[in-house]
Each structure stands twice: as C-alpha cells, then as structure tokens.
C-alpha cells in the first residue's frame, strides 16, 4: 500500500473517532443541566440518609458551571472534557455528592459509550486485591474518597499498591477517571508517588471545591 493511502486511512480513522465523540454530545442548555443535576443530587443525598435538597451557593456554583461546560464539551483553559474530573476539598464540603450526581447526569445523557461505574476507594482496592487491576483499567470509573484506602496490601506474600497501580495503568490508557478526595496535590504525591501523580494530572481535571462541612448534625435532637 502506498504511504499516501496509509496516511489517508489514518486520518479517516482519527476523524471517525472525533466525530463519534461529538455525536454523543447531548444538546442540553444550562437550566436543563441544573434541573437534572439537582434531581440526581437529591437522589444521592437520600441514598446517604439525608432527605434534604442540594443547595447551590457561592462555594459550589463555579464548579457546577465547569461541570456543565464539561457535559456539553466546551474546551477551555479551565476544563478539558476529554479528561476526567477529580474534586478535592475539605471534609464534608459536598464533593462526593457533586461528583456522584454529575456522573449520573453524564450517564443519563450517554456522555460515554459505557456507563460510569461508581466505587469507594476501599471497596475498589479490595476488589483489585482479588481480581487484579485489569478488569478496572479501561472502564469509565468514579472512585470516591481517594486516599482513604490502605496505601499497600499484602496479597499472599506480595505487597501491592492497588489504587496507585490502577491509576498508573488508567493514565497510560487515557481511561476516563472521576473521583473525590480530601487530599491536595502534595498529599496526592505522598500517597501515590510523584511520578503517578504527574501522569494522573495530565489525564484528569483536578478541581478544587471550596467550603466547609455541609453535613447536618442530627445529634443535637437527642440531647
């Protein structure tokens, strides 16, 4: 085959991949996104034992705008819709609820060809110990509470670092990774090592969610 024909075929393959991604983009406006997000956030809160409503305020409004731009694939210097999103922030600031609700919205609008699977970091690390990293290396994945898992585990005499190993291979494949964490970038490096952290931040949007704990304290009703 002539080189010119090979080049033409490669160009066609890349163009089809890009067109396929754009075709999956859902045409929803900001108000529709907000309504759908609030419904999913209420669902997540209820599942967590909180019957309340999710409140949009000055702390999370900008993050929600970034999420909307991501969902309609607006590329900017603030968000890359071809990468995943990891929310980091203080304990109880709402990052787990936001990223869970957001990934459910992405599933609703078929943002990815496969549904995003949600797991807690501790649960995932135990599954990796049993099954290895391969089953979780390419699927779209939401990992809640990154850093809460044990850094290393003894697997029949072999010391493994399940989440670190998984993040490394997912970065190589460019797999869509979403997550929440209390760690900043320095703490992330200490947990997963600097090399892996550099690979991760190349393939995710590390987004800071400001604010303090939003979790209700029902214990006062028992005093």
Secondary structure by P-SEA (a helix, b strand, c coil): ccaaaaaaaaaaaaaaaaaaaaaacccccaaaaaaaaaaaaaaaaaaacccbbbbbccccaaaaaaaaaaaaccccccccccbbbbbbbcccccaaaaaaaaaaaaaaaccccccbbbbcaaaaaaaaaccccccccccbbbbcccccccccccccccccaaaaaaaaaaaaaccbbbbcccccaaaaaaaccaaaaaaaaacccbbbbbbcccccccccccc
